[in-house]
Amino acid sequence: MNTHVVKPDAKPNISATLAILFCCVLFVCCQGPKKNFLRAQGHHIVNGQGDTIILRGMGLGGWMLQEGYMFRLGFLGQQYRIRESIEDVVGKEETDRFYNEWLVNHTRRIDIDSMAAWGFNSIRLPMHYNLYTLPVEDEPVTGENTWLEKGFALTDSLLTWCKANGMYLILDLHAAPGGQGNDLNISDRNPDKPSFWENEANRRKTIALWRKLAERYADEEWIGGYDVLNETNWGFEDAADFRGTAEQTNVPLRQFLVDVTRAIREVDTNHIIFLEGNGFANNYNGIFPKWDDNLVLSFHKYGNPNTEASIQRFLDLRDEHDIPLWLGESGENSNTWFTEAIALCEQNGIGWAWWQNKKMGINQPLEITPPEGYTALLDYWSGKGKKPSHEEALRILNQWLENLKLENNIFHRDVVDAMFRQVYSHDALAFKNHAIRKGTVLNAADFDLGRQRVAYYDTDTASYHYTPGMNTQGNRGRSYRNDGVDIQADTSGYYVFHIENGEWLQYTLNIAEEGIAQLLLNVASETDGGRIIVMINGNILSEPIEVPATGGGQTWATIPIQLPEFSPGQHRIRIVAETGGFNFKSMTFD
């Protein structure tokens, strides 16, 4: 072997040295900028520059996977049953068209642009496997995987929209082959077929699907990671442990998580893998120790108090296993609960993803309006009414498709304000620009935006439906706004009801002209006894005002109240129920 040795007194070859340096610079330049993949680092999720990232995300529930409760179809439950019910009234061809248009209309570029504008920096995509591959039992060749372009194309489009807004996209397998839990709606599970846990072919197909996804998106820096199996709820050791909350070892779940990680890492070493435990992502017995250095623990939180004690077991797991936390799913509550839960997470350095962006109801940013005649369809499907004609059913379904579009949704500004501004601000803002002139009518339900005890006070502001002994509801009327105030709809709008002692509402006014000297309160009460205190700019206006019996809860009467003459500009008025028991519709300035 010939060896060239440079002696200490040899003269360096300047040209060769310069050539080597040039090649090194050229190599570095050709590599391009460092990719901005998210990764786990100690207790935090960081980006390519090492900056800590707090994920503030929204889940796209109802798009690829319908759950009955989202559309007042809780009695049907799973998506396959909803689809069967639609096919019953309009036939297979129209049902296929309906579901194709559903995917087109439900989530579009405008939805992602809007979420970015509201403050979200990430999207969690709940995927249904049947948009990406066939069910095991439908495969033409046993053991093979037929890949369907529809799901991949939808994901590609969503990723493009996220990239354009600088938002991370987290892929979440919400419905795995066979279904991964006993809560059938969540994974669209048919209990007459083998589950995910009862059929090895289902698990093999799931692992193959994740390998396919990882191969496709391995170099995509705006993919935030892979949430590989949503909300297992299964008793492995004890079948009677229906929700998997008491499972002590979780051996099959851990084995699946290890196997799917191995398959993903064969083609993708860049992306985070999010782990969800049993018991709806809250039981991590037996899941650790870690088997990969880029894992994040994803827990879910619904309907319990927003105290540090409520998440302490996850904080302990973070410390013990040096793993970041992510609140991968939460929501379905009131604005007060949202603000408190998000504040709790961010104070502990935990990112979050809410559930969900749109459905029928008020406790999310966008509300889908039921189409005209929808009740008749629900009555038939639930066995309470006659079958609508093909033409009538088709009209209702087509209107439903149109109502899915963002421009036809009701935007709940109060929800977004609670999730972002109110987390860090104790200020109240006007719900609307109340430009007050003589004759202006201000609706009672249009009280200020802000936290409980800042914009309003109500004795019951959130639902703690998973906490024994806490039978609270938030907005009992489930109408108009998602704050704790009880709001009911009537034929001419909305009114505040179930008013209890000490509750109050605040309104920020823009007085636009001089001479306003009287306030007419529009109230209703079945009995005497209600008493109102009016406060102007923090000062009590007068003695408490009696609310008379008006003959019924929607039999309205006006109570005149003399005002000190307002100067033009901003003022705040507060209506306080010293004694409740009445309903409040509006106030007129005169």
ABEGO torsion letter per residue (X at the ends): XBBBBBBAABBBBAAAAAAAAAAAAAAAAAAEBBBABBBBBEABBBBAAGBBBBBBBBBBBGAABBBAAAAGAAAAGBAAAAAAAAAAAAEAAAAAAAAAAAAAAABBAAAAAAAAAAGBABBBBBBBAAAABBBAAABABBGBBBBBAAAAAAAAAAAAAAAAAGBBBBBBBABBBGEABABAAAAGBBAABBBAAABAAAAAAAAAAAAAAAAAAAABAABAEBBABBGBBBBAABAABAAGAABAAGAAAAAAAAAAAAAAAAABAABBBBBBBBGGGABABGAOBBABABBBBBBBBBGBBBBAAAAAAAAAAAAAAGBBBBBABBEGBBAAAAAAAAAAAAAAGBBBBBOBABBBEAABABBBBBBBGAAAAAAAAAGABBBBBAAAAAAAAAAAAAAABAAABBBBAAAAAAAAAAAABABBBBABBBBBBBGBBBBAAABBBEBBGAABBBABABBBAABBGBBBAEBAAGBGBABABBBBBBAAEBBBBGBBBGBBBBBBBBBABBGBABBBBBBBBABBGBBBBBBBGGBBABBBBBBBBAGEAABBBBBBBBBBBBBBEBBBBBBBBABBGBBBABBBBX
